[in-house]
């Protein structure tokens, strides 16, 4: 979450403060209703995909999300939840220094995921 939050801050530039708002409270963050509805779905998937109900999907559709956006949201949230459980299950350490995540975020924003292997 920290690395991707840092990447989002890099990509958003002057609007990067919205990342902290979302992390703090998605309901009061200054984002559009479509993104808010998709983030609600993503959070439920993160906890347990079975928590996503028809009302969540309908709220996302009413906010302007199409089936592809809903599908991609669920897929990405599920994928990263699996990766996090994998890392946690191996008792892997994560950096405590926020500067490390800023560096990772900058690399992700500027070079993408494959950059580590191209350097």
MARNUNU-423736 format. One record per atom (N, C-alpha, C): atom name; x, z, y. Coordinates in Angstrom, 2 decimals. Each point is the difference from the previous one (the first is absolute). Last residue first. Example, Ala and Ser with C-alpha at 12.3 -4.5 7.8 and 13.67 -1.06 7.14 Angstrom:
BEGIN
+-------+---------+---------+---------+
| atomo |      xx |      zz |      yy |
+-------+---------+---------+---------+
|     N |   12.85 |    7.08 |   -2.25 |
|    CA |    0.82 |    0.06 |    1.19 |
|     C |   -0.77 |    0.73 |    1.09 |
|     N |    0.29 |   -0.07 |   -5.72 |
|    CA |   -0.89 |    0.00 |    1.19 |
|     C |    0.90 |    0.00 |    1.20 |
+-------+---------+---------+---------+
***
This chain:
BEGIN
+-------+---------+---------+---------+
| atomo |      xx |      zz |      yy |
+-------+---------+---------+---------+
|     N |   17.53 |  -15.15 |   -2.31 |
|    CA |    1.09 |    0.41 |    0.90 |
|     C |    1.34 |    0.02 |   -0.70 |
|     N |   -4.43 |   -0.91 |   -1.94 |
|    CA |    0.61 |   -1.17 |    0.63 |
|     C |    1.19 |    0.37 |    0.86 |
|     N |   -2.90 |    3.14 |   -2.28 |
|    CA |    0.70 |   -0.78 |   -1.02 |
|     C |    0.68 |   -1.23 |    0.58 |
|     N |   -2.67 |    2.94 |    2.65 |
|    CA |    1.03 |    0.84 |   -0.60 |
|     C |    0.86 |   -0.81 |   -0.98 |
|     N |   -3.88 |   -1.91 |    2.10 |
|    CA |    1.20 |    0.04 |    0.84 |
|     C |    1.12 |    0.81 |   -0.62 |
|     N |   -4.76 |   -1.03 |   -1.43 |
|    CA |    1.14 |   -0.51 |   -0.73 |
|     C |    1.31 |    0.15 |    0.73 |
|     N |   -4.33 |    1.30 |    1.88 |
|    CA |    0.35 |    0.81 |   -1.16 |
|     C |    1.26 |   -0.47 |   -0.70 |
|     N |   -0.59 |   -1.11 |    5.29 |
|    CA |   -0.88 |    0.00 |   -1.16 |
|     C |    0.55 |    0.81 |   -1.15 |
|     N |    1.68 |   -0.79 |    4.73 |
|    CA |    0.53 |   -0.82 |   -1.09 |
|     C |   -0.89 |   -0.07 |   -1.23 |
|     N |   -0.98 |    2.43 |    4.24 |
|    CA |    0.82 |   -1.13 |    0.41 |
|     C |    0.40 |   -0.94 |   -1.12 |
|     N |   -2.65 |    4.04 |   -0.64 |
|    CA |   -0.65 |   -0.78 |    1.04 |
|     C |    0.77 |   -1.27 |    0.33 |
|     N |    1.84 |    3.13 |   -3.09 |
|    CA |   -1.21 |   -0.63 |   -0.54 |
|     C |   -0.65 |   -0.92 |    1.02 |
|     N |    3.68 |    2.55 |    1.44 |
|    CA |    0.42 |   -1.03 |   -0.95 |
|     C |   -1.21 |   -0.72 |   -0.58 |
|     N |   -0.82 |    3.65 |    2.79 |
|    CA |    0.57 |   -1.10 |    0.78 |
|     C |    0.42 |   -1.14 |   -0.92 |
|     N |   -1.49 |    3.95 |   -1.99 |
|    CA |   -1.09 |   -0.71 |    0.66 |
|     C |    0.49 |   -1.18 |    0.80 |
|     N |    3.16 |    2.91 |   -1.94 |
|    CA |   -0.69 |   -0.77 |   -1.05 |
|     C |   -1.11 |   -0.84 |    0.62 |
|     N |    2.17 |    2.96 |    2.88 |
|    CA |    0.93 |   -1.06 |   -0.42 |
|     C |   -0.65 |   -0.90 |   -1.05 |
|     N |   -2.37 |    3.80 |    1.34 |
|    CA |    0.05 |   -0.96 |    1.10 |
|     C |    0.90 |   -1.18 |   -0.34 |
|     N |   -0.15 |    3.59 |   -2.97 |
|    CA |   -1.21 |   -0.82 |   -0.10 |
|     C |   -0.06 |   -1.01 |    1.14 |
|     N |    3.48 |    3.11 |    0.04 |
|    CA |    0.17 |   -0.87 |   -1.17 |
|     C |   -1.19 |   -0.94 |   -0.12 |
|     N |   -0.08 |    3.40 |    3.25 |
|    CA |    0.82 |   -1.14 |    0.42 |
|     C |    0.23 |   -0.97 |   -1.16 |
|     N |   -2.22 |    4.29 |   -0.56 |
|    CA |   -0.85 |   -1.11 |    0.46 |
|     C |    0.79 |   -1.23 |    0.43 |
|     N |    1.43 |    3.76 |   -3.71 |
|    CA |    0.35 |   -0.40 |    1.36 |
|     C |   -0.87 |   -1.19 |    0.43 |
|     N |    0.00 |    1.86 |   -4.42 |
|    CA |   -0.70 |    0.92 |    0.90 |
|     C |    0.20 |   -0.41 |    1.46 |
|     N |    0.04 |   -2.98 |   -4.92 |
|    CA |    0.72 |    0.50 |    1.18 |
|     C |   -0.87 |    0.93 |    0.85 |
|     N |   -0.72 |   -0.32 |   -5.29 |
|    CA |   -0.28 |   -0.87 |    1.15 |
|     C |    0.70 |    0.60 |    1.21 |
|     N |    0.52 |    0.22 |   -5.81 |
|    CA |    0.00 |    0.63 |    1.32 |
|     C |   -0.37 |   -1.05 |    1.05 |
|     N |   -1.56 |    0.19 |   -5.31 |
|    CA |    0.92 |   -0.64 |    0.94 |
|     C |   -0.11 |    0.68 |    1.35 |
|     N |   -2.17 |    0.63 |   -4.58 |
|    CA |    0.57 |    1.07 |    0.82 |
|     C |    1.05 |   -0.54 |    0.96 |
|     N |   -3.02 |   -2.45 |   -3.00 |
|    CA |    1.43 |    0.03 |   -0.30 |
|     C |    0.73 |    1.10 |    0.76 |
|     N |   -4.63 |   -0.83 |    0.67 |
|    CA |    0.16 |    0.34 |   -1.41 |
|     C |    1.45 |    0.04 |   -0.45 |
|     N |   -1.20 |   -1.46 |    4.41 |
|    CA |   -0.21 |    1.44 |   -0.15 |
|     C |    0.24 |    0.45 |   -1.44 |
|     N |    0.15 |   -4.61 |    0.88 |
|    CA |    1.14 |    0.67 |    0.64 |
|     C |   -0.13 |    1.52 |   -0.16 |
|     N |   -3.62 |   -2.52 |   -1.56 |
|    CA |    1.20 |   -0.33 |   -0.78 |
|     C |    1.21 |    0.75 |    0.55 |
|     N |   -4.01 |    0.20 |    2.38 |
|    CA |   -0.07 |    0.84 |   -1.20 |
|     C |    1.22 |   -0.23 |   -0.89 |
|     N |   -0.44 |   -2.72 |    3.79 |
|    CA |    0.27 |    1.38 |    0.39 |
|     C |   -0.03 |    0.93 |   -1.20 |
|     N |   -1.18 |   -4.52 |   -0.66 |
|    CA |    1.43 |    0.13 |    0.30 |
|     C |    0.36 |    1.44 |    0.36 |
|     N |   -4.55 |   -0.99 |   -0.64 |
|    CA |    0.73 |   -0.04 |   -1.26 |
|     C |    1.50 |    0.16 |    0.24 |
|     N |   -2.70 |   -0.34 |    3.74 |
|    CA |   -0.27 |    1.28 |   -0.66 |
|     C |    0.75 |    0.06 |   -1.32 |
|     N |    0.08 |   -4.02 |    2.36 |
|    CA |    0.90 |    0.99 |    0.58 |
|     C |   -0.24 |    1.38 |   -0.57 |
|     N |   -2.83 |   -3.47 |   -1.48 |
|    CA |    1.38 |   -0.31 |   -0.35 |
|     C |    0.95 |    1.06 |    0.55 |
|     N |   -4.57 |    0.21 |    1.16 |
|    CA |    0.21 |    0.36 |   -1.40 |
|     C |    1.45 |   -0.21 |   -0.41 |
|     N |   -1.30 |   -1.36 |    4.32 |
|    CA |   -0.06 |    1.46 |   -0.11 |
|     C |    0.27 |    0.46 |   -1.44 |
|     N |   -0.29 |   -4.64 |    0.78 |
|    CA |    1.20 |    0.56 |    0.63 |
|     C |    0.01 |    1.52 |   -0.13 |
|     N |   -3.84 |   -2.27 |   -1.57 |
|    CA |    1.18 |   -0.36 |   -0.78 |
|     C |    1.26 |    0.64 |    0.56 |
|     N |   -4.07 |    0.47 |    2.39 |
|    CA |   -0.03 |    0.77 |   -1.24 |
|     C |    1.26 |   -0.27 |   -0.82 |
|     N |   -0.51 |   -2.54 |    3.88 |
|    CA |    0.14 |    1.41 |    0.35 |
|     C |    0.07 |    0.86 |   -1.25 |
|     N |   -0.98 |   -4.57 |   -0.47 |
|    CA |    1.42 |    0.23 |    0.31 |
|     C |    0.27 |    1.45 |    0.35 |
|     N |   -4.52 |   -1.30 |   -0.74 |
|    CA |    0.79 |   -0.12 |   -1.22 |
|     C |    1.47 |    0.33 |    0.27 |
|     N |   -2.81 |   -0.28 |    3.69 |
|    CA |   -0.33 |    1.20 |   -0.79 |
|     C |    0.83 |    0.00 |   -1.28 |
|     N |    0.35 |   -3.77 |    2.71 |
|    CA |    0.59 |    1.15 |    0.68 |
|     C |   -0.25 |    1.29 |   -0.78 |
|     N |   -2.04 |   -3.94 |   -1.59 |
|    CA |    1.45 |   -0.08 |   -0.16 |
|     C |    0.68 |    1.21 |    0.65 |
|     N |   -4.69 |   -0.61 |    0.52 |
|    CA |    0.35 |    0.46 |   -1.34 |
|     C |    1.51 |   -0.01 |   -0.22 |
|     N |   -1.38 |    0.53 |    5.04 |
|    CA |   -0.52 |   -0.86 |   -1.06 |
|     C |    0.48 |    0.53 |   -1.35 |
|     N |   -0.93 |    2.54 |    4.97 |
|    CA |    0.91 |   -0.29 |   -1.10 |
|     C |   -0.67 |   -0.91 |   -1.01 |
|     N |   -2.04 |    1.96 |    4.08 |
|    CA |    0.64 |   -1.31 |    0.10 |
|     C |    0.98 |   -0.34 |   -1.09 |
|     N |   -3.13 |    3.86 |    0.73 |
|    CA |    1.01 |    0.05 |    1.06 |
|     C |    0.79 |   -1.30 |    0.10 |
|     N |   -3.27 |    0.67 |   -3.38 |
|    CA |   -0.71 |    0.06 |    1.28 |
|     C |    0.97 |    0.02 |    1.18 |
|     N |    1.78 |    0.21 |   -4.37 |
|    CA |   -0.61 |   -1.31 |    0.25 |
|     C |   -0.69 |   -0.04 |    1.35 |
|     N |    1.73 |    4.13 |   -1.43 |
|    CA |    1.08 |   -0.94 |    0.31 |
|     C |   -0.55 |   -1.39 |    0.31 |
|     N |   -3.03 |    3.25 |   -1.45 |
|    CA |    0.49 |    0.34 |    1.35 |
|     C |    1.12 |   -0.95 |    0.41 |
|     N |   -1.60 |   -0.35 |   -4.41 |
|    CA |   -0.99 |   -0.51 |    0.96 |
|     C |    0.44 |    0.28 |    1.43 |
|     N |    2.58 |    1.81 |   -3.45 |
|    CA |    0.15 |   -1.46 |    0.02 |
|     C |   -0.95 |   -0.60 |    1.02 |
|     N |   -0.41 |    4.56 |   -0.74 |
|    CA |    1.30 |   -0.28 |    0.62 |
|     C |    0.22 |   -1.50 |    0.13 |
|     N |   -3.83 |    1.51 |   -2.29 |
|    CA |   -0.15 |    0.24 |    1.44 |
|     C |    1.32 |   -0.25 |    0.74 |
|     N |   -0.14 |   -0.22 |   -4.74 |
|    CA |   -0.62 |   -1.18 |    0.62 |
|     C |   -0.15 |    0.18 |    1.50 |
|     N |    3.81 |    2.96 |   -2.08 |
|    CA |   -1.38 |   -0.30 |   -0.35 |
|     C |   -0.50 |   -1.24 |    0.71 |
|     N |    4.74 |    2.89 |   -1.62 |
|    CA |   -0.51 |   -1.09 |    0.83 |
|     C |   -1.40 |   -0.35 |   -0.49 |
|     N |    2.69 |    3.17 |   -2.30 |
|    CA |   -0.67 |    0.58 |    1.17 |
|     C |   -0.59 |   -1.07 |    0.93 |
|     N |    2.72 |   -0.81 |   -3.96 |
|    CA |   -1.42 |    0.18 |   -0.30 |
|     C |   -0.77 |    0.64 |    1.15 |
|     N |    4.82 |   -0.63 |    0.00 |
|    CA |   -0.77 |   -1.22 |    0.29 |
|     C |   -1.48 |    0.13 |   -0.26 |
|     N |    3.46 |    3.81 |    1.48 |
|    CA |   -0.63 |   -0.38 |   -1.27 |
|     C |   -0.91 |   -1.19 |    0.30 |
|     N |    3.42 |    1.51 |    3.13 |
|    CA |   -0.38 |    1.25 |   -0.68 |
|     C |   -0.52 |   -0.30 |   -1.41 |
|     N |    1.11 |   -3.63 |    2.79 |
|    CA |    1.21 |    0.81 |   -0.15 |
|     C |   -0.29 |    1.27 |   -0.80 |
|     N |   -3.58 |   -2.78 |    1.28 |
|    CA |    0.75 |   -0.56 |   -1.13 |
|     C |    1.24 |    0.83 |   -0.26 |
|     N |   -2.45 |    1.10 |    3.78 |
|    CA |   -0.73 |    0.39 |   -1.21 |
|     C |    0.70 |   -0.54 |   -1.24 |
|     N |    1.75 |   -1.26 |    4.13 |
|    CA |    0.22 |    1.43 |   -0.22 |
|     C |   -0.73 |    0.47 |   -1.26 |
|     N |   -0.67 |   -4.46 |    1.44 |
|    CA |    1.36 |    0.20 |   -0.50 |
|     C |    0.27 |    1.46 |   -0.31 |
|     N |   -4.10 |   -1.13 |    2.06 |
|    CA |    0.04 |   -0.44 |   -1.39 |
|     C |    1.38 |    0.27 |   -0.60 |
|     N |   -0.45 |    0.84 |    4.51 |
|    CA |   -0.80 |    0.98 |   -0.74 |
|     C |    0.00 |   -0.37 |   -1.49 |
|     N |    1.98 |   -3.02 |    2.94 |
|    CA |    0.86 |    1.16 |   -0.22 |
|     C |   -0.74 |    1.12 |   -0.73 |
|     N |   -2.41 |   -3.83 |    1.29 |
|    CA |    0.94 |   -0.34 |   -1.06 |
|     C |    0.94 |    1.16 |   -0.30 |
|     N |   -3.00 |    0.45 |    3.59 |
|    CA |   -0.75 |   -0.04 |   -1.26 |
|     C |    0.93 |   -0.33 |   -1.18 |
|     N |    1.86 |   -0.12 |    4.35 |
|    CA |   -0.38 |    1.38 |   -0.35 |
|     C |   -0.71 |    0.01 |   -1.36 |
|     N |    1.03 |   -4.17 |    1.89 |
|    CA |    1.19 |    0.67 |   -0.52 |
|     C |   -0.33 |    1.41 |   -0.45 |
|     N |   -3.48 |   -2.32 |    2.06 |
|    CA |    0.37 |   -0.66 |   -1.24 |
|     C |    1.21 |    0.69 |   -0.63 |
|     N |   -1.54 |    1.33 |    4.32 |
|    CA |   -0.82 |    0.52 |   -1.10 |
|     C |    0.36 |   -0.62 |   -1.35 |
|     N |    3.79 |    0.39 |    3.84 |
|    CA |   -1.32 |   -0.60 |   -0.12 |
|     C |   -0.71 |    0.50 |   -1.27 |
|     N |    3.46 |    3.15 |    2.70 |
|    CA |    0.06 |   -1.21 |   -0.80 |
|     C |   -1.39 |   -0.58 |   -0.12 |
|     N |    2.39 |    4.46 |    1.85 |
|    CA |   -0.44 |   -1.12 |    0.84 |
|     C |    0.22 |   -1.32 |   -0.75 |
|     N |   -1.00 |    5.08 |   -2.19 |
|    CA |    1.05 |   -0.95 |    0.39 |
|     C |   -0.60 |   -1.17 |    0.78 |
|     N |   -2.36 |    3.75 |   -2.21 |
|    CA |    0.13 |   -0.01 |    1.46 |
|     C |    1.08 |   -0.96 |    0.49 |
|     N |   -1.03 |    0.49 |   -4.71 |
|    CA |   -1.31 |   -0.08 |    0.66 |
|     C |    0.09 |   -0.06 |    1.51 |
|     N |    3.83 |    0.62 |   -2.93 |
|    CA |   -0.46 |   -1.39 |    0.05 |
|     C |   -1.32 |   -0.13 |    0.76 |
|     N |    4.01 |    3.59 |    0.39 |
|    CA |   -1.45 |    0.01 |   -0.27 |
|     C |   -0.54 |   -1.41 |    0.17 |
|     N |    4.83 |    1.11 |   -0.29 |
|    CA |   -0.61 |    1.26 |    0.44 |
|     C |   -1.48 |    0.08 |   -0.39 |
|     N |    2.53 |   -3.96 |   -0.75 |
|    CA |    0.48 |    1.05 |   -0.90 |
|     C |   -0.66 |    1.34 |    0.33 |
|     N |   -0.95 |   -3.60 |    2.84 |
|    CA |   -0.60 |   -0.24 |   -1.31 |
|     C |    0.43 |    1.10 |   -0.97 |
|     N |    1.95 |    0.04 |    4.26 |
|    CA |   -1.44 |    0.31 |    0.10 |
|     C |   -0.67 |   -0.15 |   -1.36 |
|     N |    4.48 |   -1.31 |    0.40 |
|    CA |   -0.12 |    1.47 |    0.00 |
|     C |   -1.47 |    0.41 |    0.08 |
|     N |    0.83 |   -4.55 |    0.39 |
|    CA |    0.37 |    0.44 |   -1.34 |
|     C |   -0.13 |    1.52 |   -0.11 |
|     N |   -0.58 |   -2.22 |    4.16 |
|    CA |   -1.20 |    0.00 |   -0.82 |
|     C |    0.31 |    0.46 |   -1.43 |
|     N |    3.34 |   -0.76 |    3.42 |
|    CA |   -0.59 |    1.34 |   -0.03 |
|     C |   -1.24 |    0.09 |   -0.87 |
|     N |    2.47 |   -4.12 |    1.13 |
|    CA |    0.43 |    0.74 |   -1.20 |
|     C |   -0.61 |    1.39 |   -0.10 |
|     N |   -0.20 |   -3.97 |    3.25 |
|    CA |   -1.21 |    0.61 |   -0.55 |
|     C |    0.32 |    0.90 |   -1.21 |
|     N |    3.36 |   -2.59 |    2.29 |
|    CA |   -0.59 |    0.90 |    0.99 |
|     C |   -1.25 |    0.71 |   -0.50 |
|     N |    2.32 |   -2.27 |   -3.86 |
|    CA |    0.66 |    0.09 |    1.30 |
|     C |   -0.66 |    1.02 |    0.91 |
|     N |   -0.88 |   -1.71 |   -4.74 |
|    CA |   -1.00 |    0.18 |    1.05 |
|     C |    0.59 |    0.15 |    1.40 |
|     N |    2.69 |   -0.40 |   -4.05 |
|    CA |   -0.78 |   -1.23 |    0.19 |
|     C |   -1.00 |    0.11 |    1.14 |
|     N |    2.60 |    3.81 |   -1.25 |
|    CA |    0.90 |   -1.07 |    0.45 |
|     C |   -0.81 |   -1.26 |    0.34 |
|     N |   -2.31 |    3.58 |   -1.94 |
|    CA |    0.38 |    0.32 |    1.39 |
|     C |    0.91 |   -1.08 |    0.56 |
|     N |   -1.15 |   -0.33 |   -4.52 |
|    CA |   -1.14 |   -0.32 |    0.85 |
|     C |    0.32 |    0.30 |    1.47 |
|     N |    3.17 |    1.24 |   -3.19 |
|    CA |   -0.06 |   -1.46 |    0.11 |
|     C |   -1.15 |   -0.41 |    0.91 |
|     N |    0.35 |    4.54 |   -1.01 |
|    CA |    1.11 |   -0.41 |    0.88 |
|     C |    0.01 |   -1.51 |    0.18 |
|     N |   -3.04 |    1.76 |   -3.05 |
|    CA |   -0.40 |    0.39 |    1.35 |
|     C |    1.06 |   -0.41 |    1.01 |
|     N |    1.01 |   -0.55 |   -4.48 |
|    CA |   -0.95 |   -1.03 |    0.45 |
|     C |   -0.58 |    0.32 |    1.37 |
|     N |    2.96 |    3.12 |   -1.97 |
|    CA |    0.71 |   -1.27 |    0.20 |
|     C |   -0.95 |   -1.08 |    0.51 |
|     N |   -1.85 |    4.22 |   -1.13 |
|    CA |    0.85 |    0.09 |    1.18 |
|     C |    0.73 |   -1.31 |    0.28 |
|     N |   -2.69 |    0.42 |   -3.86 |
|    CA |   -0.82 |    0.00 |    1.18 |
|     C |    0.87 |    0.00 |    1.26 |
+-------+---------+---------+---------+
***
